[in-house]
Amino acid sequence: MSKPLTRFATTEEIMTPEFMRLICTLDKIASDYQLEDFSRLNQARYPWVDGLLSTPSFYASRMWEYPFAILSAELQPGMRCADVGCGMSPFTIYLKDVAKCKVAGVDPIKGKVDYRKFGVSHKFIEQTKLEIIEGKAEKIPAPSNSFDRVFCLSVIEHLPLSNAKKGMQEIARILKPGGRAIITVDVNMHSVISRPLDLIWDSGLSPLGEVDLRWPFLRFGIFNDGKQPADVFGMTLIKDSLPIEMTYTEVKGSMPMIESYLVPTLNKKNLLITNWHHRFSFLYDRLPDRLFRSNAPKIK
């Protein structure tokens, strides 16, 4: 039985032959291009990683995220792919050199690296020959319906809530109808890093295949404060091209229509309304029943 395409990461899955084959390829890419070394951070956050990666080592959570994304995407040579928030990772290189896709990396810092070691340097671009588009997840400078696959791995949860919503909608916008978006986010039992189902709702995209929301028995890693448990959740979403009616009442003439994935963009103040509802919902219990009586005839 195939695994659900939307599910939690586990260390057990990393150790499977299917994942390890891809990890070995990605590990070689990181070594060949002498990418940033995350060995020390891996030891602190992912104790199980010892001895599994070469030096330099890519970030250990990607040992699940990269194979998950590659396998869920079902890549074919020549596919147009976007890697949103790409940085300088072996994953983007894999898409171009191994999967033979037409790849565009999207990153807010192009041509340099800032003090946090974020960004894509000129040297990396020259070495890899990758196309890098300078832009943020919440405003991607790319045409609508232009990519067969869009990847966004461990990026969205680092954005403010409003920007995360816009980022999900931008991913949906640049994805071709029938295309797949593969997204991973960090989640935590004790603090709200991200809410995956809210992100799916905000995108207007639909989960592809089965969804498994069950938390794994063992925690995947340690959160960056060194104390809290951390997990990773992966989503495989598809863009349906389904025009739907925008009204609930019967009207004469043609109905106003909208593509289904655009529905979340109609409600500009949904967060404000939600907050208002939660703050004042207690009033419903105190108002007289007569205020809620309908003029419609009762069914006997």
Helices and strands as residue ranges (DSSP letters): E 7-8, H 11-14, H 17-32, H 39-45, G 47-49, H 62-73, E 80-84, H 90-97, E 102-107, E 110-111, E 120-121, H 122-128, E 131-134, E 147-153, G 156-158, H 161-174, E 175-187, H 196-203, E 206-207, E 221-222, E 229-238, E 243-245, E 257-259, G 260-262, H 263-266, H 270-280, G 281-285, G 289-292
